[in-house]
Amino acid sequence: MTRYAPQIKIPATYYRGGTSKGVFFKLDDLPAAAQEPGSVRDRILLRVLGSPDPYGKQIDGLGNASSSTSKAVILSPSSRPDHDVDYLFGQVSIDQPFVDWSGNCGNLTAAVGAFAISRGLVDAARIPADGLCTVRIWQKNIGKTIIAHVPMSGGQVQESGDFELDGVTFPAAEVQIEFIDPADGEGALFPTGNVVDTLDVPGVGRFEATMINAGIPTIFVNAADIGYSGTELQDAVNNDAEALARLETIRAHGAVKMGLIADVAEAAARQHTPKLAWVAPPADYTASSGKTVAAADIDVLVRAMSMSKLHHAMMGTASVAIATAAAIPGTLVNLAAGGGERDAVVFGHPSGTLRVGAAAAEENGSWRATKAVMSRSARVIMEGWVRIPAETPAE
């Protein structure tokens, strides 16, 4: 019988943050070769999540077979002044052998502050026994500051509470997150200089699009222009292979227009960004939970793609893009919401509704987003060690 070395044990914490789940690591807990970016780190994270899996199930790892649950976070003491923690996010592909480091995860941001406090990454003198602890986060993927207000009780992070978030079954403690100057680090708020452009997609059509770098690069189109109503649930899109291919083609051409890639062929290796979303004026619909969402209770309908699938709720970073675009007159999001000036918007997504706020100002003919705010929740699901086969780093 062939002998194999025992599995490697790596300290890790499994978190639910917002409507996502991910595996969190302290940088210095990773094997030495994985403490630097590169193939060893990627192989380890892929194996932890159970990827690549041609069956698409991630049975042999901690991933749960969706883009919302195939994620990894690496945290370390911040190298930046006036920040507590550096936050690096990896979107782990389910069926392909790569990790996408091109953007942030706004949902898991809700758990970053809690992890930082619990694992000694925040100065103890700044942590109140009760009340809110302000954690200053440097988001390394996009080079932006995020502020998390984490509730404390008896000197411990408070995870239980009565805050309800559509897309999450159980209530928990509310964590308010502020995205400071949320224009994505890859360029101007509107990379083309326009709040609305015409996107010409061969084989699909010619239609208007708002392309924005806020939270995460996002392409917004009108639902009606691509054959949708804005009330779609996952099965209506994700079970339609032809529709998924068409949506990916739109995303690829939008990415070129935004200057994120030089050729549409490069989009296959950049699945995490940009996002593609479609918007529509308010309408009644039934959410995936069976709850009725009334048109009168929302300002706009939004559906968004994540890793080539319709998201079950809404990505946190895309929520920032929605809030920012809604605050700027003339964008497709703003127009679908009724137009005019606004500092907050309630949007309907497949799992329900979410309220997000943003502030934007026009300076010398160009728009600048100053802040976006949303509430999320987070809790530890499991902590200890994750194990991977000893040969993984050397494969």
C-alpha positions in Angstrom: 0.0 0.0 0.0 1.3 3.4 -0.9 2.0 5.6 2.1 0.9 9.2 2.1 1.8 11.9 4.6 -0.9 13.1 7.1 -3.1 16.0 6.1 -2.0 19.6 6.7 -4.0 21.4 9.4 -4.5 25.1 8.9 -6.3 27.3 11.5 -9.4 28.7 9.9 -12.9 30.2 10.7 -16.0 29.5 8.6 -18.2 32.6 8.5 -21.6 33.6 7.2 -21.3 37.2 6.2 -24.3 38.9 4.7 -25.7 36.4 2.1 -22.4 34.7 1.5 -20.2 32.2 3.3 -16.4 31.9 3.3 -13.3 30.5 4.9 -11.3 33.1 6.8 -7.5 32.8 7.5 -5.0 34.9 9.3 -2.1 35.4 6.8 0.5 34.1 9.2 -1.5 30.9 9.9 -1.1 29.9 6.3 1.8 27.6 5.2 4.9 29.8 4.6 4.8 29.4 0.8 1.1 30.5 0.8 1.8 33.7 2.7 2.8 35.3 -0.6 0.5 35.5 -3.7 1.0 32.8 -6.2 0.2 29.3 -7.3 0.8 27.6 -3.9 -1.7 29.9 -2.2 -4.3 29.4 -5.0 -3.9 25.6 -4.9 -4.4 25.5 -1.1 -7.6 27.7 -1.3 -9.0 25.6 -4.2 -8.4 22.4 -2.2 -10.0 23.9 0.9 -13.2 24.8 -1.0 -13.2 21.5 -3.0 -12.3 22.9 -6.4 -12.0 22.3 -9.3 -15.0 19.9 -9.2 -16.3 18.8 -12.6 -19.4 17.6 -10.8 -20.0 21.2 -9.6 -20.8 20.1 -6.1 -17.6 20.8 -4.1 -18.3 17.7 -2.1 -14.7 17.3 -1.0 -14.3 20.8 0.5 -16.1 23.6 2.3 -17.7 25.1 -0.8 -21.4 24.8 -1.2 -21.6 24.7 -5.0 -22.5 28.4 -5.5 -20.6 31.6 -6.1 -21.9 32.9 -2.8 -20.3 30.1 -0.8 -17.0 29.5 -2.7 -15.0 32.2 -1.1 -11.8 32.7 0.9 -10.6 35.7 3.0 -7.0 36.4 4.2 -6.5 39.0 6.9 -3.4 40.5 8.4 -2.5 43.5 10.5 -2.7 46.6 8.3 0.4 48.0 6.7 -1.5 51.3 6.2 -1.7 54.1 8.7 -5.0 54.6 10.5 -6.2 51.2 9.5 -6.6 48.1 11.6 -6.6 45.2 9.2 -5.8 44.4 5.5 -8.5 42.4 3.8 -7.8 40.2 0.8 -10.6 38.4 -0.9 -10.5 35.4 -3.3 -13.4 34.2 -5.4 -12.7 30.5 -5.8 -14.0 29.0 -9.1 -16.2 25.9 -8.6 -15.3 23.9 -11.7 -12.1 25.6 -12.9 -8.6 25.6 -11.3 -8.3 29.3 -10.6 -9.0 31.9 -7.9 -10.1 35.4 -9.0 -8.5 38.2 -7.0 -9.9 41.0 -9.1 -12.5 42.4 -6.7 -14.0 42.6 -3.3 -16.9 40.7 -1.5 -19.1 43.2 0.2 -21.1 40.5 2.0 -18.1 38.9 3.7 -16.9 42.4 4.6 -19.5 42.2 7.4 -17.5 39.4 9.0 -14.0 41.0 8.5 -14.4 43.4 11.5 -15.6 40.6 13.8 -12.7 38.3 12.8 -10.2 41.1 13.2 -11.5 41.8 16.8 -11.6 38.2 17.8 -8.2 37.3 16.4 -6.3 40.2 17.9 -5.9 42.4 14.8 -7.5 45.4 16.5 -5.8 47.3 19.3 -7.5 46.2 22.5 -7.6 49.9 23.7 -10.0 50.6 20.8 -12.4 47.8 21.6 -15.3 48.8 23.9 -16.7 46.2 26.3 -20.2 47.2 25.1 -21.5 49.3 22.2 -20.0 49.6 18.7 -16.4 48.9 17.8 -15.2 50.8 14.7 -12.9 48.6 12.6 -10.9 50.4 9.9 -10.4 48.0 7.0 -8.1 48.3 4.0 -9.5 46.4 1.1 -6.4 45.2 -0.7 -8.1 43.9 -3.9 -9.4 47.4 -4.9 -7.3 49.7 -2.6 -10.2 51.2 -0.7 -11.1 52.0 2.9 -14.1 50.3 4.5 -15.4 51.1 8.0 -17.3 48.3 9.9 -19.3 49.1 13.0 -19.3 45.9 15.0 -21.6 45.4 18.0 -19.9 44.4 21.3 -21.4 42.8 24.4 -19.5 41.9 27.5 -16.1 42.3 25.7 -17.1 39.9 23.0 -18.4 40.4 19.4 -22.2 40.2 19.5 -23.4 37.9 16.8 -27.0 37.2 17.9 -29.7 39.9 17.3 -33.0 40.7 15.7 -31.7 42.2 12.4 -33.3 40.4 9.5 -31.6 40.3 6.1 -33.6 38.9 3.1 -31.7 36.0 1.7 -30.6 34.8 5.2 -33.0 32.6 7.1 -32.3 33.6 10.7 -31.9 37.0 12.3 -28.6 38.2 13.8 -26.8 41.3 15.0 -26.7 44.3 12.6 -23.3 45.4 11.3 -23.3 48.7 9.5 -20.7 49.0 6.8 -19.4 52.3 5.2 -17.6 52.1 1.9 -15.5 55.3 1.7 -14.9 56.7 -1.8 -16.3 53.5 -3.2 -15.3 54.0 -6.8 -13.5 50.8 -7.6 -9.7 51.0 -7.6 -9.5 50.2 -11.3 -10.4 53.6 -12.6 -12.9 56.5 -12.8 -16.4 56.1 -11.4 -17.7 56.1 -15.0 -14.8 54.7 -17.1 -16.2 55.9 -20.4 -17.0 59.3 -19.0 -20.7 58.8 -19.6 -23.6 57.9 -17.2 -25.2 56.0 -20.1 -23.5 54.4 -23.1 -24.7 52.3 -26.1 -23.4 48.8 -25.9 -23.3 46.9 -29.2 -23.1 43.2 -28.7 -22.7 41.0 -31.8 -25.4 38.4 -31.9 -27.3 39.9 -29.0 -28.2 43.4 -29.9 -27.7 47.1 -29.3 -28.9 48.7 -26.1 -28.2 51.3 -23.4 -25.9 50.5 -20.5 -24.6 52.3 -17.4 -21.1 51.1 -16.6 -19.9 52.1 -13.2 -16.9 51.4 -10.9 -18.4 51.6 -7.4 -18.0 48.8 -4.9 -17.2 46.6 -7.9 -17.2 47.2 -11.7 -20.8 46.7 -12.8 -22.7 46.9 -16.1 -26.4 47.8 -15.7 -28.8 47.3 -18.6 -32.6 47.7 -18.8 -34.4 44.4 -18.2 -36.7 44.9 -21.1 -33.8 45.4 -23.5 -32.6 41.8 -22.8 -35.9 40.1 -22.6 -36.5 40.2 -18.9 -38.9 41.8 -16.5 -36.7 42.3 -13.5 -38.8 39.9 -11.3 -36.8 36.8 -12.3 -35.8 34.1 -9.8 -32.8 31.9 -10.1 -34.4 28.9 -11.9 -35.8 31.2 -14.7 -32.2 32.1 -15.7 -29.8 29.5 -14.3 -31.6 26.6 -16.0 -31.4 28.3 -19.4 -28.0 27.6 -21.0 -28.7 29.8 -24.0 -29.6 32.7 -21.7 -26.5 32.2 -19.6 -24.3 32.3 -22.7 -26.0 35.4 -24.0 -25.6 37.2 -20.6 -21.9 36.2 -20.5 -21.4 37.7 -24.0 -23.0 41.0 -22.8 -20.7 41.0 -19.8 -17.6 40.3 -21.8 -18.3 43.1 -24.3 -19.1 45.5 -21.4 -15.8 44.6 -19.8 -14.0 45.6 -22.9 -15.9 48.8 -23.1 -15.0 49.5 -19.5 -11.3 49.0 -20.2 -11.0 46.0 -17.8 -9.9 43.6 -20.6 -8.5 44.1 -24.1 -10.5 41.3 -25.8 -13.7 39.4 -25.0 -11.7 36.2 -24.8 -10.1 37.4 -21.6 -13.4 37.5 -19.8 -13.3 33.7 -19.2 -10.4 34.2 -16.9 -12.0 37.1 -15.1 -15.3 35.8 -13.9 -15.7 37.8 -10.7 -15.6 41.2 -12.3 -17.3 43.1 -13.8 -20.8 42.1 -12.7 -23.8 42.3 -15.0 -27.2 43.4 -13.7 -30.5 44.4 -15.1 -33.0 46.9 -13.7 -36.7 47.7 -14.1 -39.3 50.0 -12.5 -41.1 48.5 -9.4 -43.5 45.6 -9.8 -45.1 43.1 -7.5 -43.4 39.7 -7.4 -43.0 36.6 -5.2 -39.5 36.2 -3.7 -37.7 32.9 -3.5 -38.9 32.5 0.1 -42.5 32.7 -1.0 -42.9 36.2 0.5 -44.7 38.8 -1.6 -42.8 41.9 -2.5 -45.1 44.8 -3.2 -44.2 47.4 -5.9 -45.1 50.1 -3.4 -42.4 48.9 -1.0 -39.4 49.2 -3.4 -37.9 51.9 -5.6 -36.4 49.7 -8.3 -36.0 46.0 -9.3 -32.5 44.6 -9.8 -31.2 41.2 -10.7 -27.4 40.5 -10.9 -25.2 37.8 -12.3 -22.3 36.4 -10.2 -19.8 33.9 -11.6 -22.1 33.2 -14.6 -25.2 32.5 -12.5 -28.1 34.7 -11.3 -27.3 35.6 -7.7 -29.8 34.3 -5.1 -30.0 37.8 -3.5 -27.5 40.6 -4.2 -23.8 40.8 -3.8 -22.7 43.4 -1.3 -20.4 45.1 -3.7 -23.1 45.3 -6.4 -25.4 46.8 -3.7 -22.8 49.6 -3.5 -22.9 50.0 -7.3 -26.7 50.1 -7.1 -26.7 52.7 -4.4 -24.2 54.9 -6.1 -25.8 54.7 -9.5 -29.2 55.5 -8.0 -27.8 58.6 -6.5 -26.6 60.0 -9.8 -29.3 61.5 -12.1 -29.6 59.9 -15.5 -28.1 56.5 -14.9 -30.3 53.5 -15.8 -30.6 52.6 -12.2 -31.7 56.2 -11.3 -34.2 56.3 -14.2 -35.7 52.9 -13.3 -36.1 54.2 -9.7 -38.0 57.2 -11.0 -35.2 59.7 -11.6 -34.2 62.8 -9.6 -31.9 63.1 -6.7 -31.8 60.5 -4.0 -29.5 59.5 -1.2 -31.0 56.0 -0.6 -32.8 53.4 -2.5 -34.8 50.2 -1.7 -34.3 47.6 -4.3 -36.0 44.3 -4.9 -33.9 41.2 -5.5 -34.7 37.5 -5.8 -34.8 36.9 -2.1 -36.5 40.1 -1.0 -35.5 43.7 -0.5 -32.6 45.8 0.7 -32.1 49.4 1.5 -28.8 51.0 0.6 -27.5 54.6 0.7 -24.9 56.6 -1.1 -23.6 60.1 -1.5 -22.3 61.5 -4.8 -21.3 64.9 -6.0 -20.5 66.4 -9.4 -17.1 68.1 -9.5 -15.9 69.9 -12.6 -18.3 68.0 -14.8 -17.4 64.6 -13.4 -19.3 62.5 -10.8 -17.6 61.3 -7.6 -19.0 59.0 -5.0 -18.0 59.9 -1.5 -19.6 57.1 0.6 -22.0 54.2 0.4 -23.7 52.6 3.4 -25.5 49.3 4.0 -26.3 47.0 6.9 -25.4 43.3 6.9 -24.9 40.7 9.6 -22.3 38.0 10.3 -21.6 35.1 12.5 -19.1 32.3 13.1 -20.4 28.9 11.8 -17.4 26.9 12.8 -13.8 27.5 13.8 -10.7 25.4 14.3 -8.6 23.8 11.6 -9.3 23.0 8.0 -7.4 20.0 6.6 -6.0 19.4 3.1 -3.9 16.6 1.7 -0.2 17.2 2.4 0.6 17.0 -1.3 -1.6 20.0 -2.2 1.0 22.8 -2.0 3.4 20.9 -4.1 1.0 19.7 -6.8 
